[in-house]
Amino acid sequence: MHDLYSLMYVSQASDLQAHDLEILEKECVARNARLNITGILLHGGHLFVQVLEGHKDDVQHVFAKIEKDRRHTMVIVLTEGPIGERRFAEWSMAFYALDHIGCTAVAKDIGWPEWPQTVGRATAQAQPPAILAAMQNLLAA
Ligand SMILES: Cc1cc2nc3c(=O)[nH]c(=O)nc-3n(C[C@H](O)[C@H](O)[C@H](O)COP(=O)(O)O)c2cc1C
């Protein structure tokens, strides 16, 4: 009950087509629903940014699988730790495939000069609270 946990990471997406992203989204939603994991996954440019939340063991178990997934590389954790309550409680995995305009809008919302092109840049520029707020704004839009 009291071990809610959240983890945010960024990664370098492999060359995925719209169809691949649809399959990934369905997979995430179905599996997370079973484990009561919630969160959000953004795909934009060459990056994924994901937040997973749920019981600590479950989050870490799923993340261990995600890290090994060949659909992305260079998986870097931006922040993780206990949380008081879920931010994405309504979503087994809210999924956004951002086009160029979407990336620019989210980057602006986060306060980034532009949507990062590499994991290195994303990590260097990352302010997790600002990313979380921008993610919540996306859901509210
Ligand atoms: C960017 C990305 C995000 C993913 N997010 C999730 C997720 O939220 N939940 C999940 O169960 N699997 C997620 N996966 C899929 C896992 O990596 C893995 O394929 C899935 O858990 C099945 O693993 P298994 O076949 O070893 O059971 C994600 C994969 C990628 C590439």
The ligand as an ORCA input file, in Angstrom:
! r2SCAN-3c Opt
* xyz 0 1
  C      10.057      2.675    -24.771
  C       9.470      1.425    -24.187
  C       8.557      1.510    -23.169
  C       7.986      0.359    -22.625
  N       7.098      0.476    -21.610
  C       6.571     -0.630    -21.061
  C       5.648     -0.542    -19.994
  O       5.266      0.535    -19.557
  N       5.162     -1.694    -19.476
  C       5.528     -2.912    -19.966
  O       5.064     -3.925    -19.454
  N       6.380     -3.027    -20.980
  C       6.914     -1.928    -21.548
  N       7.769     -2.044    -22.596
  C       8.004     -3.382    -23.153
  C       9.030     -4.154    -22.357
  O      10.304     -3.719    -22.747
  C       8.896     -5.670    -22.642
  O       8.841     -5.892    -24.022
  C       7.629     -6.234    -22.051
  O       7.580     -5.951    -20.671
  C       7.548     -7.750    -22.249
  O       8.622     -8.385    -21.684
  P       8.668     -9.994    -21.563
  O       8.307    -10.512    -22.935
  O      10.064    -10.302    -21.151
  O       7.652    -10.382    -20.548
  C       8.357     -0.910    -23.139
  C       9.286     -0.976    -24.169
  C       9.833      0.173    -24.701
  C      10.812      0.083    -25.824
*
